[in-house]
Amino acid sequence: MTTKLTVLATGGTIAGIAGSAIAHDYRAGEIGIEDYLERVGGLGLEAELSGTQIANIDSADIGPDAWHSLHIAALAALADGDCQGIIVTHGTDTLEETAFLLDLTLPATKPVVVVGAMRPADAVGYDGLRNFANAVRVASDAQAAGRGVLVVMGDRVFAARDVRKVRTRGTEAFRGFPRESVGLVTPASLEWFGAPWRSETQTAFAWPETLPEVIVVFAHAGLDGAAVRRQIGENTRGVVVAGVGEGNMPESARTELVKFAHRGIPVVRASRADEGLVDREPEDSENRFVAGRALNPQKARILLQLLLAGGESDPAAIQRAFDAR
């Protein structure tokens, strides 16, 4: 039986053109969704694909407006009785952020798969076609429902919470933490590791009217309080620290951030390290800091934005939300 899938296209390298099979430079978001679906039509995929162009941009340029349009289109597809799953094509640079945001704001009733490519469509060794075929395989599988938003890259299936881009080049650019991957996939096979973990039809968060301004402060040797003050503006509602090691920072920067935390601006300690937990420290309660746990800075920022948009600013309540992720 043919599966009916909706493809929501946002651009990125998967839709990019270099103009040369061996060139490194390329233009992201050059191929429209109709053209792309014609290109994949010869793959013999056992799915009926319909597409919508949400955007056609470099993923470095994605933001609240495109996210909102994508969210609306995804909700419509989920409500469509004929649609059995959703595929989102996306650039890899911010793919993990979009996937995590959708994971927090969409129900888990049908498969939602985000997919990208590390090489443009006219490059030698273009990985986009295989990744897309794998995404079709995952989105067509009934067991993909109940797992939240999934990411398919390099023959592996990742949960949106875990996935992160760890390399600037190469087709094996994504890894997962704390779970490495939740499945292995080829265009002809799919192996899941464990049962679905989400059964709820409700979302963790409603889509906010606006996403509050949350900045990421990158900790480094020599970071001082003055540099922190320069980064925090009048409209800043929250701060995520990309800390050294286990969410640490120079004492001068910490002292300044404590002041902001006591003024009601939540401060989340995450880590600039690729993997590892940031647990609570004894002084976090007195400082009114939140430990980012397993979330990297960019995902911690999104979670904090959604919490603030919902009216939550209490550090203890924010900590519980991070613990639950």
Residue, then its C-alpha position, 0 to 999 in steps of 0.5 A: m500500500t502506498t503511503k501518502l506523505t507531505v514534504l515541507a521544504t525550507g531550502g538548505t544544502i539538500a536543495g543547493i546548487a554548486g554549478s560544478a560537481i567538484a566545487h566547494d562553494y555552492r548556493a543553498g536553497e536553489i531547487g524548488i520543491e516541485d523540481y526536487l520531487e521530480r528528481v526523486g521521482g525516479l528512485g522508485l519510492e513507495a510513497e505518494l509525495s506532495g510538497t509545499q515550499i515554506a522557504n528556500i533559504d540557507s538554514a543560517d537565515i531561518g528564524p521565527d517567521a519561517w518557523h511559524s509558517l513551518h509549524i502552521a503547515a505541519l499542523a495542517a498536514l497532521a490534521d489531514g486524514d490522507c496524510q500519513g507522515i511529514i518530511v521537512t527538508h532543511g539545511t544542516d547548520t540549524l537543523e537541530e534547532t528547528a527539529f527540537l522546536l517542532d518536537l516541543t510544539l507538535p503532537a506525536t500522532k504521526p511521523v515527522v522527519v527532518v532531513g538534510a544533506m551535507r553536499p549540494a545536489d550537483a556535487v559528486g557523492y550527493d548524499g541528499l537523495r539517499n537521505f531523502a529516500n531514508a526519510v521516506r522509509v522512516a516517515s512511512d513506518a507506523q512505528a515512527a509515530g510516538r517518537g516525537v520529531l525525528v532526524v534522518m542523516g547518514d543512514r541513522v535516525f536520531a531523536a530531535r532532543d539528542v541530535r547535533k551537528v558535530r562536523t563542518r563537512g562530511t556525510e557523517a556530520f551528525r551524532g546524538f547525545p545522550r542517545e546516539s541514535v534511535g534507529l538505523v535505516t536504508p531505503a529498503s530497511l529500518e531497525w528501531f532501537g526500543a519502543p516509541w516513548r511518546s504517547e500523548t496527543q498534546t504538545a509540550f508547549a503551545w506555539p507562542e505569539t512571540l519568541p522572547e529574546v534569549i541570548v547565548v553568552f560564550a564562555h572563554a578564558g578572559l571573559d569578564g563582567a563588562a563583556v557580559r553586560r555588553q551582550i545583554g540588552e534591554n529586551t533580553r529576557g533570558v541568558v544561556v551560558a555556553g560554559v567551559g567544561e560542565g557549564n563553568m565560567p570565569e568568576s567575573a562573568r559569574t558575578e555579573l550573571v548572578k546580578f541579572a539572575h536576581r533581577g529576574i532574568p533566568v540564566v541557564r548553564a550549558s556547555r560548549a563541550d560537544e557531549g556531557l551533562v551539566d548538573r546542578e551545583p550547590e551554589d546554583s540555588e543561591n545564584r538562581f541559576v538553572a543547569g542545562r542538563a543534556l541540552n546544548p546551548q542552542k537547544a537550551r535557548i529554545l526551551l527557555q524561550l518557550l518557557l518564558a513565552g508561557g509566562e514561566s520565569d521561576p528558576a526552580a520551575i525552569q529547572r524542572a522543565f530542563d530535568a524533564r528533557 
